[in-house]
């Protein structure tokens, strides 16, 4: 694995071991050097792993040695890769013609001679590093215990004056209401409330305010704060001293078991309130929880944590609750900011209003960040220039300010608590611009290409990467941006203050280098390993002439500038990701074929119309994403990419030889039209690892070769369904029939989780092969007509979470009843038809887990459709069909729906969309000819 602290040391050792194997046994001149380096680096790697455990306590000299070894590991791997490439060129030269063979071998031998000289130089660097390690006795120095003791950053939160708090009233009232609920019952069950959220949002302050407000409501109380490595005995003694209302001598009970027994005895017959603040591990909670006697006297426990998983483990019973603390609103943020600077929220010089808004946007509703920056500005002149300087300096020069350092230390607690592999993955997010929405799948594939994910154990790398991503979400290090129907976060953002922290750490470790705005002044002391260029409104950003980019492994570009560096300079690149380079031309990528180590290529550049024909030479390429370009044809050599796992294109035809891509797991969005080769569709069936397929079907019923296309596609789908296929999306325009899918897909694709129709075609009934899909969670299907039998069949799908059911005609005049035995797992339901007719009726207990509902209504119809039975509903969207209705009819229906929704337990958000004759006619469309489709690409 590649690590931010240890570099590519593990990878280097594996490659050196390979060089000592049978395949390279005849190598002369470097075998001894290779063996020496492998042994020395293995020893150094063991020390690097130990250093990573105590990274915060390392002295300057040890850090310097570690950094030099890390940089050396990158250089060694680059050299080995060049060496292995030259060996491959020698082998290929032997198979060439005589003259060409001699020329290629001479060229390869010259390269090998140069690399042999480099290996000699690298051996000398390894020897020097080993001698310094011994001379400075780093092994002995590393593990001396730190005697310095940091000040607890939570103390100010515990003693904050209530009058100075902003935005606390609402969450405090909600928590008190939740805690005191059920106090009047004859049996008052114990309840746990867990406050969860990122560092700096005020969890401790909120818990302390609730604790203060409830004074006198309980017979005994205790408030204790933990740490990342808590002294459990000390915590238990603290609880005991508070619930006993007396100070215990330090010589009293030391044994944890006896302490737990004593606390339980004290609490057994009392109604108590205990707050456990800042829990970092479930193990600490499990031990402390043992001391909190479970009685029926209405006792309450409140916890705070940064981890969603820990919060859920605290709230294991049905009546417990996880309370997610939210950032301050814009109004409360402004109030807190100006109160701290000017003493009043109503005082702000007009010239500072704009820059104030920008600063508050960067603070993202974090009270910690707002107070830190406000405290800094309180000691500055009230000029626009001074405040602009502070805004532009956040995350760079402000790092030396004591207040900012304290804020960063608090935020760093979460980072320091991460295991090493997650630290590396999180640091990688520093390459993205501020406020950027980061797609999970894209990020995971980049992690894989960079080598951040452990390949041991033979597990699927993308599944491991998704677990890493979810872990960072659960630890509140990333903010969810989009959450899909199954509760999975599919995109995220990084809070600006966290991003500044990650940027600072990335620069310290020479993990990544950034050029985002012209106000940044970077001192480049090392070779650039990962480079991020953001040209949004910053076309004049230029790389300094001193920048060494020949060893750069990752290049991320957002936007475009004429003086961008040439790709020919990035010879060891693993990741190339470019988007919104609207003025880029295809010749910008003429050197793409030379990026021998490239594993991830994403080009979302609308102006590109072609890629080099030699693309197939990139034998390490795993991801090729051309989803937003003007490319009309794939290079023929693309079928030579034996390691390609993901191919995303924009409406391109299948290349001949597609069956050669045996590693392919995702293929989208390909088109099948009259210009396509029917044989390519047959090849599709040989992709045994394919999990995701997206295609566009443009074969009309009058096509002379239609039956061959249909037979080949059906044959391939049957094979893919028996192998690995989990998701399929089929799109087409008006006039293209999908009737061939109705009864032909047997045996059923037993692993299918998602089926999506983006077509105007309607099945006359539910396809029989869908009935047996017991893993299907997402279904988007067109059926006409929709009747009781349709709902009964779909309602029995055991895993279905999302259903979009569309019908082109009016719903039947008889009501469609949805009973309690149908759709027991469904969370999101979209029902669309051109007229509601009598519509749907939800019986008591129907769709017990439904959270989102989209449903049509005729403006003049009644409201009685059983909405009161949808107890889990959180979002209601109504499409009002206004044909023949008055404005008053529409307003009356909207008001009635809002009133009904307001009575539901979760008070769902309600939105409306209106349809009239003109909109409906436009939606049905007039169809598109195949020639028009082909012309538009």
ZAMARGU-4260 file (C-alpha; in steps of 0.2 Angstrom, whole numbers, plus 5000, padded with zeros to 4 digits):
<rodrens>
0) 5000/5000/5000 | 5005/5018/4997 | 5006/5029/5013 | 5007/5047/5016 | 5020/5044/5029
5) 5030/5030/5022 | 5028/5033/5003 | 5029/5018/4992 | 5041/5008/5003 | 5030/4993/5003
10) 5028/4993/4984 | 5046/4995/4982 | 5051/4980/4992 | 5038/4970/4982 | 5046/4975/4966
15) 5064/4972/4972 | 5058/4955/4977 | 5052/4952/4960 | 5068/4958/4952 | 5077/4944/4963
20) 5065/4931/4956 | 5068/4918/4942 | 5061/4930/4929 | 5075/4942/4932 | 5089/4929/4938
25) 5100/4932/4923 | 5102/4951/4926 | 5120/4955/4928 | 5128/4970/4937 | 5113/4975/4947
30) 5108/4959/4956 | 5119/4962/4971 | 5113/4980/4973 | 5095/4975/4972 | 5097/4962/4985
35) 5106/4975/4997 | 5092/4988/4994 | 5078/4975/4997 | 5086/4970/5014 | 5090/4988/5020
40) 5073/4995/5014 | 5064/4981/5023 | 5072/4986/5039 | 5068/5004/5036 | 5050/5000/5032
45) 5048/4992/5049 | 5054/5007/5058 | 5043/5018/5047 | 5028/5008/5052 | 5033/5011/5071
50) 5036/5030/5068 | 5018/5031/5060 | 5011/5026/5077 | 5019/5040/5086 | 5019/5053/5072
55) 5013/5067/5084 | 5028/5065/5096 | 5042/5064/5083 | 5057/5076/5085 | 5063/5087/5070
60) 5078/5076/5067 | 5068/5060/5066 | 5055/5068/5055 | 5068/5074/5043 | 5075/5056/5042
65) 5058/5049/5039 | 5054/5062/5025 | 5071/5058/5016 | 5067/5040/5016 | 5050/5042/5010
70) 5056/5053/4995 | 5069/5040/4992 | 5056/5026/4990 | 5047/5036/4977 | 5063/5038/4967
75) 5068/5020/4969 | 5051/5014/4962 | 5052/5026/4947 | 5069/5019/4943 | 5063/5001/4945
80) 5048/5004/4934 | 5059/5011/4920 | 5070/4996/4922 | 5056/4984/4920 | 5049/4994/4905
85) 5066/4993/4896 | 5067/4974/4899 | 5049/4973/4891 | 5056/4983/4876 | 5070/4971/4874
90) 5058/4956/4873 | 5047/4965/4861 | 5062/4970/4850 | 5066/4951/4848 | 5050/4948/4840
95) 5052/4963/4828 | 5060/4963/4810 | 5079/4962/4809 | 5083/4980/4807 | 5070/4986/4818
100) 5075/4973/4831 | 5093/4979/4831 | 5088/4997/4833 | 5076/4994/4847 | 5088/4983/4856
105) 5102/4996/4855 | 5090/5009/4862 | 5084/4997/4876 | 5102/4992/4881 | 5107/5011/4882
110) 5092/5014/4893 | 5097/4999/4904 | 5114/5005/4906 | 5108/5022/4912 | 5096/5014/4924
115) 5110/5003/4931 | 5120/5019/4935 | 5104/5026/4943 | 5103/5010/4954 | 5121/5012/4959
120) 5116/5030/4965 | 5101/5024/4974 | 5111/5011/4983 | 5122/5025/4989 | 5107/5035/4996
125) 5100/5019/5004 | 5117/5017/5013 | 5118/5035/5018 | 5100/5034/5026 | 5105/5018/5035
130) 5121/5026/5042 | 5111/5041/5048 | 5098/5030/5057 | 5112/5022/5066 | 5122/5038/5070
135) 5107/5047/5077 | 5101/5032/5086 | 5083/5034/5079 | 5077/5017/5085 | 5080/5022/5103
140) 5074/5040/5102 | 5057/5037/5094 | 5048/5028/5108 | 5053/5039/5123 | 5037/5044/5132
145) 5031/5062/5130 | 5031/5071/5146 | 5022/5086/5140 | 5004/5087/5143 | 4992/5097/5132
150) 4978/5107/5138 | 4961/5099/5136 | 4953/5109/5122 | 4935/5105/5129 | 4938/5115/5145
155) 4932/5132/5137 | 4916/5123/5131 | 4912/5117/5149 | 4913/5135/5156 | 4905/5145/5142
160) 4893/5158/5148 | 4875/5155/5142 | 4872/5173/5137 | 4886/5172/5125 | 4879/5156/5116
165) 4871/5158/5099 | 4859/5146/5090 | 4858/5135/5106 | 4840/5137/5110 | 4832/5126/5097
170) 4843/5110/5099 | 4844/5112/5118 | 4824/5112/5119 | 4824/5097/5107 | 4836/5087/5117
175) 4827/5092/5134 | 4810/5087/5126 | 4817/5070/5121 | 4826/5067/5137 | 4810/5071/5148
180) 4798/5062/5137 | 4790/5047/5146 | 4794/5054/5163 | 4776/5053/5169 | 4773/5035/5165
185) 4772/5022/5178 | 4787/5012/5171 | 4800/5025/5166 | 4813/5016/5155 | 4831/5021/5155
190) 4835/5031/5139 | 4851/5035/5130 | 4853/5051/5119 | 4869/5052/5108 | 4874/5068/5101
195) 4885/5066/5085 | 4894/5078/5073 | 4910/5084/5067 | 4923/5092/5079 | 4920/5111/5082
200) 4901/5111/5080 | 4898/5113/5099 | 4893/5095/5105 | 4901/5098/5122 | 4893/5115/5124
205) 4876/5108/5119 | 4877/5093/5131 | 4883/5105/5145 | 4869/5117/5142 | 4856/5103/5143
210) 4865/5096/5159 | 4864/5113/5167 | 4846/5116/5162 | 4840/5100/5170 | 4848/5103/5187
215) 4836/5098/5200 | 4826/5085/5189 | 4837/5070/5194 | 4843/5063/5211 | 4861/5063/5206
220) 4871/5068/5190 | 4888/5066/5183 | 4897/5074/5168 | 4913/5067/5162 | 4924/5069/5147
225) 4934/5056/5139 | 4950/5057/5128 | 4956/5047/5113 | 4966/5035/5125 | 4955/5037/5141
230) 4961/5031/5159 | 4945/5021/5162 | 4949/5020/5181 | 4950/5038/5182 | 4934/5041/5173
235) 4925/5029/5184 | 4931/5037/5200 | 4926/5054/5193 | 4908/5047/5190 | 4908/5039/5207
240) 4913/5056/5216 | 4900/5066/5207 | 4885/5054/5210 | 4891/5052/5228 | 4892/5071/5229
245) 4909/5069/5238 | 4927/5069/5233 | 4935/5051/5234 | 4953/5050/5240 | 4965/5045/5226
250) 4970/5030/5236 | 4952/5023/5237 | 4946/5010/5225 | 4958/5007/5210 | 4951/4991/5203
255) 4939/4994/5188 | 4928/4980/5193 | 4925/4986/5211 | 4923/5004/5204 | 4909/4998/5193
260) 4901/4988/5207 | 4901/5003/5218 | 4894/5015/5205 | 4880/5002/5201 | 4875/5001/5219
265) 4874/5020/5221 | 4863/5022/5205 | 4852/5006/5208 | 4838/5015/5217 | 4840/5033/5210
270) 4835/5043/5195 | 4851/5049/5187 | 4858/5059/5173 | 4875/5055/5167 | 4884/5063/5152
275) 4899/5054/5144 | 4907/5067/5133 | 4918/5064/5118 | 4918/5045/5116 | 4931/5039/5103
280) 4929/5020/5104 | 4915/5008/5107 | 4926/4998/5119 | 4927/5013/5131 | 4908/5015/5131
285) 4905/4997/5134 | 4916/4997/5150 | 4908/5013/5156 | 4890/5007/5152 | 4893/4993/5164
290) 4893/5005/5178 | 4876/5013/5173 | 4863/5003/5182 | 4848/4999/5171 | 4833/5004/5182
295) 4815/5009/5178 | 4816/5026/5187 | 4817/5037/5172 | 4836/5038/5172 | 4845/5046/5157
300) 4862/5045/5148 | 4868/5057/5136 | 4884/5054/5125 | 4893/5064/5113 | 4905/5058/5099
305) 4911/5062/5082 | 4907/5044/5075 | 4890/5039/5069 | 4895/5021/5072 | 4899/5024/5090
310) 4883/5035/5092 | 4873/5020/5086 | 4882/5008/5097 | 4877/5019/5112 | 4859/5019/5106
315) 4855/5000/5105 | 4837/5000/5111 | 4822/5005/5102 | 4818/5021/5112 | 4836/5027/5112
320) 4840/5041/5100 | 4854/5047/5089 | 4854/5066/5088 | 4864/5074/5074 | 4870/5091/5078
325) 4868/5103/5064 | 4879/5118/5059 | 4874/5136/5063 | 4861/5144/5052 | 4867/5158/5041
330) 4858/5171/5053 | 4866/5163/5069 | 4883/5162/5061 | 4882/5181/5057 | 4876/5185/5074
335) 4890/5175/5083 | 4903/5182/5071 | 4898/5201/5074 | 4895/5199/5092 | 4913/5193/5095
340) 4921/5206/5084 | 4910/5222/5087 | 4900/5217/5103 | 4884/5217/5094 | 4876/5208/5079
345) 4869/5223/5072 | 4886/5233/5069 | 4896/5230/5053 | 4903/5243/5042 | 4896/5242/5025
350) 4912/5240/5016 | 4915/5223/5026 | 4898/5215/5022 | 4904/5206/5007 | 4920/5199/5014
355) 4911/5194/5030 | 4899/5184/5020 | 4914/5175/5011 | 4923/5172/5028 | 4907/5165/5035
360) 4904/5154/5020 | 4921/5146/5023 | 4917/5143/5041 | 4903/5133/5036 | 4892/5135/5052
365) 4906/5129/5063 | 4905/5139/5080 | 4924/5134/5083 | 4929/5141/5066 | 4918/5157/5067
370) 4925/5161/5085 | 4943/5158/5080 | 4942/5169/5064 | 4932/5182/5073 | 4944/5183/5088
375) 4958/5186/5075 | 4949/5200/5066 | 4944/5208/5083 | 4962/5213/5084 | 4964/5219/5066
380) 4960/5236/5058 | 4942/5236/5051 | 4948/5239/5033 | 4942/5228/5018 | 4961/5225/5014
385) 4965/5218/5031 | 4950/5207/5031 | 4953/5201/5013 | 4971/5196/5018 | 4964/5186/5033
390) 4951/5177/5021 | 4965/5173/5008 | 4977/5167/5022 | 4965/5155/5030 | 4974/5138/5029
395) 4991/5145/5025 | 5000/5160/5034 | 4986/5160/5047 | 4992/5143/5053 | 5005/5152/5064
400) 4992/5162/5074 | 4989/5154/5091 | 4970/5154/5090 | 4970/5146/5073 | 4983/5133/5079
405) 4971/5129/5093 | 4957/5127/5081 | 4968/5116/5070 | 4973/5105/5085 | 4955/5102/5089
410) 4951/5097/5071 | 4967/5087/5071 | 4960/5075/5085 | 4949/5067/5072 | 4963/5065/5060
415) 4975/5058/5072 | 4962/5045/5078 | 4961/5038/5060 | 4971/5022/5056 | 4985/5025/5044
420) 4976/5019/5028 | 4962/5031/5031 | 4974/5046/5034 | 4981/5043/5017 | 4964/5042/5009
425) 4958/5057/5018 | 4973/5068/5014 | 4970/5063/4995 | 4954/5074/4996 | 4965/5089/4998
430) 4967/5089/4979 | 4949/5094/4976 | 4944/5113/4975 | 4934/5121/4989 | 4915/5116/4989
435) 4918/5103/4976 | 4906/5088/4976 | 4916/5072/4975 | 4908/5057/4968 | 4912/5041/4979
440) 4915/5029/4964 | 4927/5041/4956 | 4936/5044/4972 | 4938/5025/4976 | 4944/5022/4958
445) 4958/5035/4960 | 4962/5028/4977 | 4965/5011/4969 | 4975/5019/4955 | 4986/5027/4968
450) 4989/5011/4977 | 4980/5017/4993 | 4970/5001/4995 | 4977/4985/5003 | 4977/4971/4989
455) 4980/4957/5001 | 4966/4944/5004 | 4960/4944/4986 | 4945/4955/4990 | 4937/4966/4978
460) 4946/4983/4979 | 4931/4994/4975 | 4921/4986/4989 | 4936/4989/5001 | 4937/5007/4995
465) 4918/5010/4998 | 4921/5004/5016 | 4935/5016/5018 | 4924/5030/5011 | 4909/5025/5022
470) 4921/5025/5037 | 4927/5043/5034 | 4908/5048/5033 | 4904/5039/5049 | 4919/5048/5058
475) 4912/5065/5052 | 4927/5069/5042 | 4917/5070/5026 | 4900/5079/5023 | 4887/5069/5014
480) 4882/5078/4998 | 4870/5065/4990 | 4862/5051/4998 | 4853/5038/4987 | 4838/5027/4990
485) 4847/5014/5000 | 4854/5026/5012 | 4872/5025/5004 | 4881/5041/5002 | 4886/5043/4984
490) 4895/5059/4985 | 4903/5071/4998 | 4911/5087/5001 | 4925/5092/5013 | 4921/5106/5025
495) 4932/5121/5021 | 4941/5121/5038 | 4945/5102/5036 | 4951/5105/5019 | 4963/5119/5025
500) 4969/5106/5038 | 4972/5093/5025 | 4980/5105/5013 | 4992/5110/5027 | 4996/5092/5031
505) 4998/5087/5013 | 5011/5101/5010 | 5020/5096/5026 | 5022/5078/5020 | 5025/5083/5002
510) 5010/5072/4998 | 5002/5084/4986 | 5005/5102/4979 | 4992/5114/4974 | 4990/5129/4963
515) 4973/5136/4966 | 4974/5155/4967 | 4987/5168/4963 | 4988/5174/4981 | 4996/5157/4986
520) 5015/5158/4987 | 5022/5140/4988 | 5040/5136/4992 | 5044/5121/4982 | 5058/5111/4991
525) 5054/5093/4984 | 5049/5085/4968 | 5031/5086/4965 | 5022/5069/4968 | 5004/5074/4966
530) 4998/5090/4957 | 4982/5099/4958 | 4978/5114/4946 | 4962/5124/4948 | 4960/5137/4934
535) 4943/5143/4939 | 4944/5162/4936 | 4963/5160/4938 | 4969/5158/4920 | 4986/5167/4925
540) 4992/5153/4937 | 5008/5147/4931 | 5019/5133/4938 | 5036/5140/4944 | 5051/5136/4933
545) 5058/5127/4948 | 5044/5115/4949 | 5050/5097/4946 | 5036/5088/4939 | 5044/5073/4930
550) 5041/5062/4946 | 5023/5068/4947 | 5011/5053/4950 | 4994/5062/4949 | 4988/5077/4939
555) 4971/5085/4942 | 4966/5099/4932 | 4950/5109/4933 | 4947/5123/4920 | 4959/5128/4907
560) 4974/5139/4904 | 4985/5141/4888 | 5001/5139/4898 | 4997/5122/4906 | 5012/5110/4907
565) 5014/5097/4893 | 5009/5079/4896 | 5026/5074/4889 | 5034/5080/4906 | 5024/5068/4917
570) 5032/5052/4913 | 5027/5042/4929 | 5009/5048/4929 | 4997/5036/4937 | 4981/5047/4937
575) 4976/5060/4925 | 4959/5069/4928 | 4954/5084/4918 | 4937/5092/4918 | 4930/5108/4911
580) 4944/5112/4900 | 4933/5119/4887 | 4946/5126/4875 | 4957/5110/4876 | 4961/5103/4859
585) 4964/5084/4855 | 4983/5088/4851 | 4985/5092/4870 | 4984/5073/4872 | 4997/5068/4858
590) 5009/5062/4872 | 4996/5052/4881 | 5003/5035/4874 | 5020/5039/4883 | 5011/5038/4900
595) 5016/5020/4903 | 5011/5019/4921 | 4994/5027/4919 | 4980/5018/4928 | 4966/5031/4929
600) 4961/5042/4914 | 4946/5054/4916 | 4943/5067/4902 | 4927/5077/4905 | 4932/5090/4891
605) 4919/5094/4879 | 4931/5100/4865 | 4940/5084/4863 | 4935/5075/4848 | 4948/5061/4847
610) 4961/5051/4857 | 4977/5044/4850 | 4976/5028/4841 | 4990/5021/4852 | 4979/5022/4867
615) 4980/5003/4868 | 4999/5004/4873 | 4993/5010/4891 | 4994/4992/4897 | 4991/4997/4916
620) 4975/5007/4912 | 4961/5002/4923 | 4948/5016/4922 | 4944/5026/4906 | 4931/5039/4908
625) 4926/5049/4893 | 4909/5053/4898 | 4908/5071/4893 | 4918/5073/4876 | 4914/5075/4858
630) 4923/5059/4854 | 4913/5049/4841 | 4923/5034/4839 | 4934/5024/4851 | 4952/5020/4845
635) 4953/5002/4838 | 4967/4998/4850 | 4956/5001/4865 | 4952/4982/4865 | 4971/4979/4869
640) 4968/4986/4887 | 4969/4969/4896 | 4967/4977/4914 | 4953/4989/4910 | 4939/4987/4923
645) 4929/5003/4920 | 4925/5010/4903 | 4913/5025/4903 | 4909/5034/4886 | 4896/5045/4879
650) 4884/5037/4867 | 4898/5027/4857 | 4897/5011/4847 | 4905/4995/4853 | 4922/4993/4846
655) 4926/4977/4836 | 4935/4965/4848 | 4926/4971/4864 | 4926/4953/4870 | 4945/4954/4873
660) 4942/4966/4888 | 4940/4952/4900 | 4943/4962/4916 | 4929/4974/4912 | 4917/4977/4926
665) 4908/4992/4920 | 4903/4997/4902 | 4892/5012/4899 | 4885/5022/4889 | 4886/5012/4873
670) 4874/5014/4858 | 4867/5001/4846 | 4861/5008/4830 | 4860/5003/4811 | 4878/5008/4809
675) 4884/4996/4823 | 4891/4979/4820 | 4879/4965/4826 | 4894/4954/4830 | 4900/4966/4843
680) 4884/4963/4853 | 4888/4944/4853 | 4905/4947/4860 | 4897/4957/4874 | 4892/4940/4881
685) 4910/4935/4884 | 4913/4948/4897 | 4911/4937/4912 | 4916/4950/4925 | 4904/4964/4919
690) 4893/4970/4933 | 4886/4987/4926 | 4880/4989/4908 | 4872/5005/4901 | 4866/5005/4883
695) 4856/5015/4871 | 4845/5005/4859 | 4842/5013/4842 | 4836/4999/4831 | 4819/5002/4823
700) 4807/4987/4819 | 4809/4990/4801 | 4828/4988/4801 | 4833/4974/4789 | 4845/4966/4801
705) 4834/4969/4816 | 4832/4950/4821 | 4851/4948/4821 | 4853/4963/4833 | 4840/4957/4844
710) 4845/4939/4845 | 4863/4944/4848 | 4859/4956/4862 | 4847/4944/4871 | 4860/4930/4869
715) 4873/4941/4878 | 4861/4947/4891 | 4857/4929/4896 | 4876/4925/4897 | 4879/4941/4907
720) 4865/4937/4919 | 4872/4920/4923 | 4889/4928/4927 | 4891/4944/4936 | 4878/4957/4930
725) 4871/4967/4944 | 4865/4983/4935 | 4858/4987/4918 | 4851/5003/4911 | 4843/5003/4894
730) 4838/5020/4885 | 4830/5024/4869 | 4819/5037/4860 | 4801/5037/4855 | 4798/5023/4842
735) 4810/5010/4847 | 4803/4994/4854 | 4810/4984/4869 | 4797/4971/4867 | 4810/4958/4864
740) 4815/4959/4883 | 4797/4955/4889 | 4798/4936/4889 | 4816/4932/4883 | 4828/4934/4898
745) 4829/4916/4905 | 4837/4911/4916 | 4834/4926/4926 | 4849/4937/4930 | 4850/4931/4948
750) 4862/4944/4954 | 4853/4959/4947 | 4851/4973/4959 | 4846/4988/4948 | 4835/4988/4932
755) 4832/5005/4924 | 4822/5009/4908 | 4825/5026/4900 | 4813/5023/4886 | 4796/5028/4879
760) 4792/5009/4877 | 4779/5002/4889 | 4779/4983/4894 | 4761/4977/4892 | 4763/4968/4909
765) 4777/4964/4921 | 4791/4954/4913 | 4790/4936/4921 | 4809/4936/4923 | 4808/4951/4935
770) 4797/4941/4947 | 4812/4930/4953 | 4824/4944/4956 | 4826/4942/4975 | 4841/4954/4976
775) 4833/4968/4966 | 4833/4985/4975 | 4830/4997/4961 | 4817/4996/4948 | 4813/5009/4935
780) 4800/5002/4923 | 4786/5007/4911 | 4771/4997/4911 | 4754/5000/4902 | 4742/4998/4909
785) 4746/4997/4928 | 4733/4987/4937 | 4731/4977/4954 | 4740/4962/4947 | 4755/4974/4942
790) 4756/4980/4960 | 4754/4963/4968 | 4768/4956/4958 | 4780/4971/4961 | 4775/4972/4979
795) 4781/4954/4982 | 4799/4958/4977 | 4808/4955/4994 | 4823/4968/4993 | 4815/4982/4983
800) 4819/4999/4990 | 4816/5011/4975 | 4802/5010/4962 | 4798/5021/4948 | 4783/5015/4939
805) 4777/5024/4924 | 4762/5022/4913 | 4758/5032/4897 | 4739/5031/4899 | 4727/5035/4912
810) 4726/5025/4928 | 4711/5013/4929 | 4695/5020/4935 | 4695/5008/4949 | 4707/5012/4964
815) 4723/5003/4965 | 4725/4997/4983 | 4742/4995/4991 | 4740/4984/5006 | 4751/4981/5021
820) 4758/4965/5014 | 4765/4974/4999 | 4782/4983/4997 | 4787/4980/5015 | 4805/4987/5012
825) 4801/5001/4999 | 4809/5018/5004 | 4805/5028/4988 | 4791/5027/4976 | 4788/5037/4960
830) 4771/5034/4952 | 4769/5043/4935 | 4754/5043/4923 | 4746/5056/4912 | 4730/5056/4922
835) 4728/5051/4939 | 4710/5043/4937 | 4705/5036/4954 | 4723/5034/4959 | 4731/5025/4973
840) 4725/5020/4990 | 4736/5016/5004 | 4729/5005/5017 | 4734/5005/5036 | 4751/4998/5037
845) 4755/5000/5019 | 4773/5004/5014 | 4779/5005/5032 | 4797/5011/5028 | 4792/5023/5014
850) 4801/5040/5016 | 4799/5048/4998 | 4783/5048/4988 | 4780/5056/4971 | 4762/5054/4965
855) 4750/5063/4952 | 4734/5071/4957 | 4720/5078/4946 | 4716/5095/4953 | 4698/5092/4955
860) 4699/5075/4963 | 4697/5071/4982 | 4712/5070/4994 | 4707/5053/5002 | 4721/5041/4997
865) 4727/5035/5014 | 4742/5047/5017 | 4739/5046/5035 | 4745/5028/5035 | 4762/5032/5028
870) 4770/5034/5045 | 4788/5035/5039 | 4786/5048/5025 | 4798/5062/5025 | 4796/5069/5008
875) 4781/5071/4997 | 4781/5077/4979 | 4764/5079/4970 | 4762/5082/4952 | 4745/5091/4950
880) 4737/5088/4933 | 4728/5104/4930 | 4718/5100/4914 | 4701/5107/4916 | 4704/5114/4933
885) 4704/5132/4940 | 4718/5141/4949 | 4707/5140/4965 | 4705/5121/4963 | 4724/5119/4962
890) 4727/5131/4977 | 4714/5121/4987 | 4722/5104/4983 | 4739/5111/4988 | 4733/5117/5005
895) 4724/5101/5009 | 4739/5091/5005 | 4750/5102/5016 | 4738/5100/5030 | 4737/5081/5029
900) 4756/5080/5028 | 4758/5091/5043 | 4749/5078/5054 | 4761/5064/5050 | 4775/5060/5063
905) 4789/5066/5053 | 4780/5081/5045 | 4787/5078/5028 | 4793/5092/5016 | 4780/5095/5002
910) 4783/5101/4985 | 4772/5103/4970 | 4773/5102/4951 | 4759/5107/4939 | 4755/5099/4923
915) 4743/5107/4909 | 4739/5102/4892 | 4754/5110/4884 | 4767/5102/4896 | 4759/5085/4894
920) 4760/5086/4875 | 4778/5091/4876 | 4782/5077/4888 | 4774/5064/4876 | 4785/5071/4862
925) 4784/5068/4843 | 4798/5056/4842 | 4815/5057/4834 | 4822/5049/4818 | 4837/5038/4819
930) 4846/5049/4806 | 4843/5064/4818 | 4850/5053/4833 | 4866/5048/4823 | 4869/5066/4817
935) 4868/5073/4835 | 4880/5059/4841
</rodrens>
